[in-house]
Amino acid sequence: MKRSSVKELLHSDKFLQEVHVKGWVRTFRSNRFIALNDGSTINNIQCVVDFENTDEELLKRITTSAAVSITGTLVESEGKGQSVEVKVTKLEILGDSNPDEYPIQPKKHSLEFLRENAHLRIRTNTFSAVMRVRSTLSFAVHKYFQENGFNYVNTPIITGSDAEGAGEMFHVTNFEANKAPLNEEGNIDYSQDFFGKETNLTVSGQLEAETYAMALGKVYTFGPTFRAENSNTTRHLAEFWMIEPEVAFNDLDANMDLSEDFIKSVLGYVLENCKDDLTFLENRLIQEEKTKPQAERSEMSLINKLNFVVDNNFKRVSYTEAFDILRNCKPNKKKKFQFPINEWGVDLQSEHERYLVEKHFKCPVILFDYPATIKAFYMRLNDDGKTVRAMDVLFPGIGEMVGGSQREERLDVLKSKMAELNIDEEELWWYLDTRKFGTAVHSGFGLGFERLVLFTTGMGNIRDVIPFPRTPQNAEF
């Protein structure tokens, strides 16, 4: 007999038909009522056991997290909270679960405890909801780009270049520990290593994506990236996923148009297709907010926050204009900012970005034309010689969501900027080639996928929106 999902049964009106469903027991009460979940939905289906005609030993094996197979009749529910239920005619235990040893009991657990049991935390309502939203967001990303003429490019995970110039990269080597050969200068001789040079795990696929954009026109990458930053904040991971489109012939204005349309599309798709999960996560957040001081509570519910982004036009403001607004605002004058705004050229912090979005403009904001000194070498230099064609998209509650730019397409300017930053031309000879052979204006942006999932689900820690977080001193699973 064909197996139905719990989600299908909950939306079915084919009463009095025999159905077959498999899943895991969430709760079993009164030796009669099984709350069954198979991961297809946040909601459980109630399965009613005829305990008088069921073997007592079998009933004892119906414990939280046991895997079961149930055949029965779909009927209208007589209880509150569900429209249908299954009257069980046949029950089989597929996998026992010892209630004395199973750590995820049907009660509230701290997120810290659940991180320690990351292999089992997906069985909770919170994490199953988060991961279904993550899956839907991932599909929406590919859907948007595929429907808009982009080619999906798989850029290298192992690379010899540092796209961000940050230097915080994981090294890749085939040398045994403490046995690496040395050259005449006493340094490690990477010419004898597997790749014949020093290599690392990538922090970005952007540079490689640019080369493909200059032939395919519109490309995007969506893959894992790595940063060896010794940070234990709620916003950092050592392994994370990046979405990076690159488009030939797009200037900064077109890049801003793309970022806004893309974000609205993927969030709109999730709002339409994850209603039950978002409602659950919103209610969870409401309860969590009640435990915070009034001043720290969010002014918007989760779903309202998502609609705030989808329904509003993004305000476009130059860095210089934003700097003047922040320098003259009350929080800055009254020294309420943790990082005061005094001199032009400072890198804006999350508190500044959120002020612009939540208090001043009351809509998502795109800042552009940043000081060149705080941005990467590949961003196009403006005619003023001190700003670059960079852009950041700012969201409520989180600050920067997207970072991008019009790329520097002029070979002489690019080489000059690389020289200023001591970036070796020989290391990026292939990147410079794209400026020699048919160079053209092009632009792109990067969006950290986990940050987008964090915003969409309302979770407070980025470790809770990726299946198995990789952080300093933590690679357990």
C-alpha positions as CSV (number, residue, x, y, z in Angstrom):
1,M,0.0,0.0,0.0
2,K,1.3,3.5,-0.9
3,R,2.6,5.5,2.0
4,S,1.2,8.9,2.6
5,S,3.0,11.8,4.3
6,V,1.6,13.4,7.4
7,K,1.3,16.6,5.5
8,E,-0.8,15.0,2.8
9,L,-3.1,13.3,5.4
10,L,-3.7,16.6,7.3
11,H,-4.9,18.2,4.1
12,S,-6.9,15.3,2.9
13,D,-10.7,15.1,2.9
14,K,-10.9,11.4,1.8
15,F,-12.5,10.2,5.0
16,L,-13.1,6.5,5.8
17,Q,-10.3,5.4,3.4
18,E,-7.5,3.2,4.5
19,V,-4.2,5.0,4.8
20,H,-0.6,4.1,5.5
21,V,1.8,6.4,7.3
22,K,5.3,6.1,8.8
23,G,7.0,8.4,11.2
24,W,8.4,9.0,14.7
25,V,6.4,9.2,17.9
26,R,6.4,12.7,19.4
27,T,4.1,11.8,22.3
28,F,2.0,8.8,23.4
29,R,-0.7,9.5,26.0
30,S,-3.3,7.5,27.8
31,N,-2.1,4.4,26.1
32,R,-4.2,5.5,23.2
33,F,-3.2,8.7,21.4
34,I,0.0,8.8,19.3
35,A,1.2,12.2,18.0
36,L,3.1,11.1,14.8
37,N,5.5,13.3,12.8
38,D,7.4,12.3,9.7
39,G,9.2,15.6,9.0
40,S,6.9,16.7,6.1
41,T,5.3,19.4,8.3
42,I,5.5,21.1,11.7
43,N,2.2,19.5,12.6
44,N,1.6,16.0,14.0
45,I,-1.2,13.7,13.1
46,Q,-3.1,12.0,15.9
47,C,-3.3,8.2,15.6
48,V,-5.8,6.5,17.9
49,V,-4.9,3.1,19.1
50,D,-7.5,0.5,20.3
51,F,-5.6,-0.3,23.4
52,E,-8.0,-2.9,24.6
53,N,-7.2,-5.0,21.5
54,T,-3.5,-4.2,21.3
55,D,-0.8,-6.3,22.8
56,E,0.5,-4.8,26.1
57,E,4.1,-5.4,25.2
58,L,3.6,-3.5,21.9
59,L,2.1,-0.6,23.8
60,K,5.1,-0.4,26.0
61,R,7.4,0.0,23.0
62,I,5.5,3.1,21.7
63,T,7.8,5.7,23.2
64,T,9.0,9.2,22.2
65,S,11.1,9.0,19.0
66,A,10.3,5.4,18.3
67,A,9.9,4.8,14.5
68,V,6.5,3.3,13.7
69,S,4.4,2.1,10.7
70,I,0.7,2.7,11.0
71,T,-2.2,1.5,8.8
72,G,-5.6,2.7,9.6
73,T,-8.7,4.6,8.6
74,L,-8.7,8.4,8.1
75,V,-11.6,10.0,10.0
76,E,-12.7,13.4,11.1
77,S,-11.2,14.2,14.5
78,E,-13.4,14.4,17.5
79,G,-10.8,16.3,19.5
80,K,-9.6,19.9,19.4
81,G,-6.6,21.1,17.5
82,Q,-6.8,18.8,14.4
83,S,-9.4,18.2,11.7
84,V,-8.4,14.6,10.9
85,E,-7.0,11.6,12.7
86,V,-6.2,8.0,12.0
87,K,-8.0,5.1,13.7
88,V,-5.2,2.5,13.9
89,T,-5.9,-1.0,12.5
90,K,-2.3,-2.2,12.3
91,L,0.8,-0.9,14.1
92,E,4.4,-2.0,13.7
93,I,7.5,-0.8,15.6
94,L,10.2,-0.1,13.1
95,G,12.8,1.1,15.5
96,D,12.7,1.2,19.3
97,S,13.8,4.2,21.4
98,N,14.8,3.8,25.0
99,P,13.0,6.7,26.9
100,D,15.6,6.5,29.7
101,E,18.4,7.3,27.3
102,Y,16.9,9.5,24.7
103,P,18.1,13.0,25.4
104,I,15.4,15.0,23.5
105,Q,12.4,14.7,25.8
106,P,9.0,16.4,25.0
107,K,9.9,19.5,27.0
108,K,11.7,22.8,26.5
109,H,15.4,22.4,26.1
110,S,18.0,25.2,25.9
111,L,19.5,25.9,22.5
112,E,23.0,25.3,24.0
113,F,21.9,21.8,25.1
114,L,20.5,21.1,21.6
115,R,23.8,22.2,20.0
116,E,25.5,19.5,22.0
117,N,23.1,17.1,20.5
118,A,23.1,18.5,16.9
119,H,22.5,15.0,15.5
120,L,19.2,14.8,17.3
121,R,18.0,18.4,17.6
122,I,16.3,18.2,14.1
123,R,13.7,16.1,15.9
124,T,12.4,19.2,17.8
125,N,9.7,21.4,16.3
126,T,12.1,24.4,16.3
127,F,14.8,22.9,14.3
128,S,12.6,20.9,11.9
129,A,10.9,24.3,11.2
130,V,14.2,26.1,10.7
131,M,15.6,23.4,8.4
132,R,12.4,23.2,6.3
133,V,12.6,27.0,5.8
134,R,16.3,26.7,5.0
135,S,15.5,24.1,2.3
136,T,12.8,26.2,0.8
137,L,15.0,29.3,0.8
138,S,17.7,27.2,-1.0
139,F,15.2,26.1,-3.6
140,A,14.0,29.7,-4.0
141,V,17.6,30.9,-4.7
142,H,18.1,28.5,-7.5
143,K,14.5,29.1,-8.8
144,Y,15.1,32.8,-9.0
145,F,18.4,32.7,-10.9
146,Q,17.3,29.9,-13.2
147,E,14.2,31.7,-14.2
148,N,16.1,34.9,-14.8
149,G,18.7,33.5,-17.2
150,F,21.6,32.8,-14.9
151,N,24.0,29.9,-15.3
152,Y,25.0,28.0,-12.1
153,V,28.8,27.8,-11.7
154,N,30.6,25.6,-9.3
155,T,33.7,27.6,-8.3
156,P,36.7,25.9,-6.6
157,I,36.6,25.1,-2.9
158,I,40.4,24.7,-2.9
159,T,42.1,27.9,-4.1
160,G,45.4,29.7,-4.2
161,S,43.9,33.2,-3.9
162,D,42.4,35.2,-1.1
163,A,39.4,37.0,-2.6
164,E,38.8,39.2,0.5
165,G,42.4,39.9,1.3
166,A,41.7,39.1,4.9
167,G,44.3,36.3,5.3
168,E,42.1,34.3,7.7
169,M,42.0,31.1,5.6
170,F,42.2,27.4,6.3
171,H,45.4,25.9,4.8
172,V,45.2,22.8,2.5
173,T,48.3,20.6,2.5
174,N,49.3,17.1,1.9
175,F,52.4,17.4,4.2
176,E,52.5,15.4,7.4
177,A,52.5,17.5,10.6
178,N,56.0,18.6,11.6
179,K,57.5,16.9,8.4
180,A,57.0,19.7,5.8
181,P,60.1,20.2,3.7
182,L,61.9,23.6,4.0
183,N,63.4,25.8,1.3
184,E,66.8,27.6,1.5
185,E,65.2,30.5,3.4
186,G,63.9,28.1,6.1
187,N,60.3,28.4,5.0
188,I,57.9,25.6,4.1
189,D,58.6,24.6,0.5
190,Y,55.1,24.4,-1.0
191,S,56.5,23.6,-4.4
192,Q,56.7,20.0,-3.1
193,D,53.2,20.0,-1.8
194,F,50.3,18.3,-3.6
195,F,49.3,21.4,-5.7
196,G,52.8,22.7,-6.1
197,K,51.9,25.9,-4.3
198,E,50.3,27.2,-1.1
199,T,46.5,26.6,-1.2
200,N,43.6,27.3,1.1
201,L,39.9,26.7,1.5
202,T,38.0,29.4,-0.3
203,V,36.4,32.4,1.4
204,S,34.5,33.4,-1.8
205,G,33.9,32.2,-5.3
206,Q,33.6,35.7,-6.6
207,L,36.9,36.1,-8.5
208,E,36.3,32.8,-10.4
209,A,32.7,33.7,-11.0
210,E,33.8,37.0,-12.6
211,T,35.7,35.1,-15.3
212,Y,32.6,33.1,-16.2
213,A,30.4,36.2,-16.2
214,M,32.7,37.6,-18.9
215,A,31.7,34.8,-21.2
216,L,28.3,33.5,-20.0
217,G,27.0,37.0,-19.1
218,K,25.0,36.1,-16.0
219,V,26.2,33.5,-13.5
220,Y,25.9,32.7,-9.9
221,T,27.6,30.5,-7.3
222,F,26.0,28.9,-4.3
223,G,28.3,26.8,-2.3
224,P,30.4,26.4,0.9
225,T,33.0,28.9,2.0
226,F,35.4,29.0,4.9
227,R,37.0,31.5,7.2
228,A,39.5,30.7,9.9
229,E,38.4,33.6,12.1
230,N,38.8,32.8,15.8
231,S,35.4,34.3,16.7
232,N,32.7,32.9,18.9
233,T,30.0,35.5,18.3
234,T,26.4,34.7,17.4
235,R,27.1,35.9,13.8
236,H,30.2,33.9,12.8
237,L,30.8,30.4,11.4
238,A,34.0,28.8,10.2
239,E,32.0,27.0,7.4
240,F,29.1,28.8,5.7
241,W,27.4,29.0,2.4
242,M,27.5,32.0,0.0
243,I,25.3,33.2,-2.8
244,E,27.3,35.2,-5.3
245,P,25.8,36.4,-8.6
246,E,28.0,38.1,-11.2
247,V,26.6,39.9,-14.3
248,A,28.5,41.3,-17.3
249,F,27.5,44.8,-18.4
250,N,25.7,45.6,-15.1
251,D,26.7,48.8,-13.4
252,L,26.1,49.6,-9.7
253,D,22.5,50.8,-10.3
254,A,21.7,47.5,-12.1
255,N,23.4,45.6,-9.3
256,M,21.2,47.3,-6.7
257,D,18.1,46.5,-8.8
258,L,19.2,42.9,-8.9
259,S,19.8,42.6,-5.2
260,E,16.5,44.1,-4.3
261,D,14.5,42.0,-6.7
262,F,16.3,38.8,-5.7
263,I,15.7,39.3,-2.0
264,K,12.1,40.2,-2.4
265,S,11.6,37.1,-4.6
266,V,13.1,34.5,-2.3
267,L,11.5,35.9,0.9
268,G,8.1,36.2,-0.9
269,Y,8.5,32.5,-1.9
270,V,9.1,31.5,1.7
271,L,6.2,33.5,3.0
272,E,3.9,31.7,0.5
273,N,5.3,28.2,1.0
274,C,6.3,28.0,4.7
275,K,3.3,29.4,6.4
276,D,2.9,26.8,9.1
277,D,6.7,26.8,10.0
278,L,6.9,30.6,10.0
279,T,3.8,30.9,12.2
280,F,5.4,28.4,14.7
281,L,8.7,30.3,14.6
282,E,6.9,33.6,15.1
283,N,5.0,32.3,18.1
284,R,8.3,30.9,19.5
285,L,9.9,34.4,19.1
286,I,6.9,36.1,20.8
287,Q,7.4,33.9,23.8
288,E,11.2,34.5,23.8
289,E,10.7,38.3,23.5
290,K,8.6,38.3,26.7
291,T,11.7,37.3,28.7
292,K,13.7,40.3,27.4
293,P,13.7,43.8,28.9
294,Q,11.2,46.1,27.1
295,A,14.0,48.1,25.5
296,E,15.5,45.0,23.8
297,R,12.3,43.7,22.3
298,S,11.7,43.8,18.6
299,E,9.1,46.2,17.4
300,M,8.0,43.9,14.6
301,S,6.8,40.3,14.6
302,L,8.7,37.8,12.5
303,I,6.2,37.7,9.6
304,N,5.7,41.5,9.7
305,K,9.5,41.9,9.5
306,L,9.6,39.7,6.4
307,N,6.8,41.6,4.8
308,F,8.6,44.8,5.7
309,V,11.3,43.8,3.4
310,V,9.1,42.4,0.6
311,D,6.6,45.3,0.5
312,N,8.9,48.3,0.9
313,N,11.0,49.9,-1.8
314,F,14.7,49.9,-0.7
315,K,16.0,53.4,0.0
316,R,19.3,54.2,-1.7
317,V,21.6,56.4,0.1
318,S,25.3,57.3,-0.4
319,Y,27.7,56.5,2.4
320,T,28.4,60.2,2.8
321,E,24.8,61.1,3.2
322,A,24.4,58.3,5.7
323,F,27.5,59.4,7.6
324,D,26.0,63.0,7.9
325,I,22.7,61.5,9.2
326,L,24.4,59.4,11.8
327,R,26.8,62.1,12.9
328,N,24.0,64.5,13.6
329,C,21.5,62.0,15.0
330,K,20.4,62.1,18.7
331,P,21.9,58.7,19.7
332,N,25.3,59.8,18.4
333,K,25.2,63.3,20.0
334,K,24.1,61.8,23.3
335,K,26.8,59.2,23.1
336,K,24.3,56.3,22.9
337,F,26.2,54.5,20.1
338,Q,28.9,52.0,21.3
339,F,30.9,53.2,18.3
340,P,30.6,57.0,17.9
341,I,30.4,58.5,14.4
342,N,33.0,61.3,14.2
343,E,35.2,61.2,11.2
344,W,34.2,60.4,7.6
345,G,35.7,57.1,6.4
346,V,34.8,54.9,9.5
347,D,33.3,51.5,8.9
348,L,29.7,51.5,9.9
349,Q,28.7,49.0,12.6
350,S,25.4,47.1,13.0
351,E,24.0,49.6,15.4
352,H,24.5,52.4,12.8
353,E,23.0,50.3,10.0
354,R,20.0,49.3,12.1
355,Y,19.4,53.0,13.1
356,L,19.2,54.0,9.4
357,V,16.7,51.2,8.6
358,E,14.6,51.0,11.8
359,K,14.5,54.6,13.0
360,H,15.5,57.1,10.2
361,F,14.2,55.7,6.9
362,K,11.9,53.0,8.3
363,C,12.5,50.7,5.3
364,P,15.4,48.5,4.0
365,V,18.3,50.7,2.9
366,I,21.1,50.3,0.3
367,L,24.2,52.3,1.0
368,F,26.6,52.9,-1.8
369,D,29.8,54.7,-2.7
370,Y,31.8,53.7,0.3
371,P,35.3,55.0,1.2
372,A,37.9,53.0,-0.8
373,T,40.0,52.5,2.3
374,I,37.5,50.2,3.9
375,K,36.6,48.1,0.9
376,A,38.2,45.4,-1.2
377,F,40.7,46.0,-4.1
378,Y,38.4,44.8,-6.8
379,M,35.8,47.5,-6.4
380,R,35.6,50.2,-9.0
381,L,37.2,53.5,-8.0
382,N,35.0,56.6,-8.5
383,D,36.2,59.7,-10.2
384,D,36.7,61.4,-6.8
385,G,39.6,59.0,-6.1
386,K,38.4,58.3,-2.5
387,T,35.2,56.3,-2.9
388,V,34.4,53.0,-4.7
389,R,31.2,51.7,-6.4
390,A,30.4,49.5,-3.4
391,M,26.9,48.7,-2.0
392,D,25.5,47.1,1.1
393,V,21.9,46.1,1.7
394,L,20.7,46.8,5.2
395,F,17.9,44.9,7.0
396,P,16.0,45.5,10.2
397,G,17.2,43.6,13.2
398,I,20.4,42.4,11.6
399,G,22.1,45.3,9.7
400,E,24.1,44.3,6.6
401,M,22.6,41.5,4.6
402,V,24.2,41.9,1.2
403,G,27.6,43.3,0.2
404,G,28.5,43.9,-3.4
405,S,30.0,46.3,-5.9
406,Q,30.6,47.3,-9.5
407,R,34.0,45.6,-10.2
408,E,37.1,47.5,-11.3
409,E,37.2,46.7,-15.1
410,R,40.2,49.0,-15.9
411,L,43.4,47.1,-15.9
412,D,45.7,50.0,-15.0
413,V,43.5,51.1,-12.1
414,L,43.2,47.5,-10.8
415,K,46.9,46.9,-11.0
416,S,47.6,50.2,-9.2
417,K,45.2,49.2,-6.3
418,M,46.8,45.8,-6.0
419,A,50.2,47.4,-5.8
420,E,49.0,49.7,-3.0
421,L,47.7,46.6,-1.0
422,N,50.8,44.5,-1.8
423,I,48.7,41.9,-3.7
424,D,51.0,39.9,-6.0
425,E,50.0,40.2,-9.6
426,E,51.5,36.8,-10.4
427,E,49.1,35.2,-8.0
428,L,46.1,36.7,-9.8
429,W,47.5,36.8,-13.4
430,W,44.4,34.9,-14.6
431,Y,42.1,37.5,-13.0
432,L,44.0,40.4,-14.6
433,D,43.7,38.6,-18.0
434,T,39.9,39.3,-18.0
435,R,40.8,43.0,-18.0
436,K,43.1,42.5,-21.0
437,F,40.8,40.6,-23.3
438,G,37.4,42.2,-23.8
439,T,37.0,44.0,-20.5
440,A,33.6,45.4,-19.7
441,V,31.6,46.9,-16.8
442,H,30.4,44.1,-14.6
443,S,29.0,43.8,-11.1
444,G,27.9,41.3,-8.4
445,F,27.2,40.8,-4.8
446,G,27.6,38.2,-2.0
447,L,24.9,37.1,0.5
448,G,25.7,34.8,3.4
449,F,23.0,32.2,3.2
450,E,23.0,31.4,6.9
451,R,22.5,35.1,7.6
452,L,19.5,35.1,5.3
453,V,18.1,32.0,7.1
454,L,18.8,33.7,10.5
455,F,16.7,36.7,9.4
456,T,13.9,34.6,7.9
457,T,13.5,32.3,10.9
458,G,14.1,34.8,13.7
459,M,16.7,32.7,15.4
460,G,19.3,34.5,17.5
461,N,22.4,32.5,16.8
462,I,23.8,31.5,13.4
463,R,24.8,28.1,14.8
464,D,21.1,27.2,15.0
465,V,20.4,27.7,11.2
466,I,23.0,25.3,9.8
467,P,22.7,21.5,10.4
468,F,26.2,21.0,11.9
469,P,27.9,24.3,12.9
470,R,31.7,24.6,12.5
471,T,33.1,27.0,15.1
472,P,36.4,27.4,17.0
473,Q,37.0,24.2,19.1
474,N,33.9,22.6,17.6
475,A,33.7,20.0,14.8
476,E,32.0,17.3,16.8
477,F,29.6,15.9,14.2
